[in-house]
Amino acid sequence: MNRKLKYVDFESELRLLKSLKSQLLKNGLHAGNTVIITVSTDYSSVVGQYLRHALTHEREICDGFGIDAPYPDEMWDARYISALKGALANHQNSFRENNKVLLLVEAGVIRGGNYQFVTNHLKECFNNKVLTLTLYENKDSAFKSDYVGEYYDNTTEDLTFWWEEENKHWDL
């Protein structure tokens, strides 16, 4: 079965970013109490950058950093786990002592495996509250994010962003 293209243009992406920003601020999240962790930086850096600036508080930009996660044709092997642990060790001073909320952000959650893995790891290693946000989430994802811009159906739609180039990792 061929899935139809779920094309996300710049205006749609920006609309969801603004909506999610409003929800976060309404719920009291800002640079003074939150650190943004961009998961899958190759697909989600726009989300992380926008939200780090959007949650600026008292003229202080939100702390944040990114981690890379496996593609669908890869797994959480020693390389990815080492990089995850290294990033957390390098940035733990920005959230550990002051117990900031760890807000994971992604452009799209399709299966949910990466969010599940990173969330479990954070909860094992730190006492900080962990929240998750995505612009688009597959309605059948194994992981359910705390903040979702919009749901879609991965069985009938192929989520594709305006900036995305076709690559071999999705040839399943």
N, C-alpha and C positions, 0 to 999 in steps of 0.2 A: 504494500500500500504506500503510495506517495503521500507525504504530508505536505500541506500547503505552507507556504512561507509566512511566518509570523514576523514580519519586518518591523523593526523598531527604528523609526527615524529620529533625528536629533530633537525635534520638538516633543515627541512622545517621551523620550528619555528625560528631557528637562522637566516636563510636566510632572512625571513621577518623582523625580528628585525633589522638586519643590513641595510636593504633597507629603513625602516622607519627612523632609526637613521640618515641616510644620508639626507633624505628629510627634517627632522627637522633642522639639522645643516645648510643645504643649505638655509632654510628659516629664519635663524638667531636665532633659539631657542636654548638656552643653560642655564646652571645653574645660570647665572647672571640675567636672565630675565624670568625664567620659574619655576613653581612648579608643580610637577607631583602628581596627585591624582589617585591612583589605585582603580578602582571601581571593586567590587566583588573580594576581595583579595583571596578568596579560589580558584579562577580560573585564576586570572590575576597578581599575585605577581611576577612571572617570568618576565613579561613585564615591570612592574614598576621598579623592581630592575635593570634590564638591562639598561633601558633608563635613570634612575637616574645616573648611572655611565657613560653611553655613552654621556650624555650632560654635563659632567664635563667641567668647564670653569675656566681658570687660577687656576688650581689645587683645585677648590672647587666643591664638588659633588653637584648635583642638589637636592634642598630641595624636600621633598615629604612625603606623608603619604597615608594610605589606608582607604577605607570605605567598609563596607559590604552592600550588596544589597539583596533584596528578590530573592528567587528562583522562577521559573515559577509557582509553586503551592502556593506561598505566595504573600503578598501585602505589600505596604509601610504603615505599621502600626506604632503605637506609639513607639514601640521598635526600629525599623529601623530609623525612623525620629529622635528620640532622639539621637541615635548613630551618625547619620549624622551631626546633629547640634553640638554635642559635639566635634567631630573630627574637624569640621571647626572652632569652637571657640578655641580649643587648638592650632591650627596651623595658625590662621589668621595673626599672627605677621610675618610669613614667606612670606606673599604675599600681605597683604592689604596696608601697608604704602608705599611700593615700587612699587605697581601696577604691579606685575608680572603676566604673562600669566598663567592661570590655565589650565593645560593639563590633561584631563581625559584620562586614558588608560585602555583598556580591551583586553583580549585575543580574545574574540568573541562577536559580537553583533548579536543576533539572531532575537529578536523581536524589540528591541530598547527602551522598556519601562523604564528600569533603567537609561539609558543615558538621556532620555527625562526628567525624574523626577529630576535627579541630576543637569542637565544643567539649567533647569528652576529655581530650588532652588538657584543655584549660581548666576544667573542673577538677581534674586529678592533681594538677600542679599548683593551682592558685585558689584563694578564697573569694576572689572578686566575682561579682555578679556578671554573668555572660548573657548578652542579648544578640539577636541576629536580625539582619535586615537584607532584603533583596528587592530589586526592582520588579523582577518577574519570577514567579514560582510555578512550577508544574503542579497542577492540582493533585497529581498522584505521587509527588515526591515523598520519599520515606522520611524526610526531615521537614518539619513545619516551622517556618521562621516566625519570629515575634512581630516583625514589621514586613508587610508585603505590599508593594505598589499595585500589582495586578497579577491575577492568576491566568494561566493558559493551560491548554491540553497538549502535552508532548506527543500523544499518540496520533493526533491529527495536525499538529502545528510544529514547524521547525523554527525555533527562536533564533533570530538573526539580527544583530545590531548594525547600524549604519556604518560603523567604523571597521566591521569585521571582514577579514579575508578568509577564504576557504583554506583549510589546512588538513593534513593527513590524520590528525588525532580523532577526527569525528567519523572516519570511514569504518564504522562498525557493521 
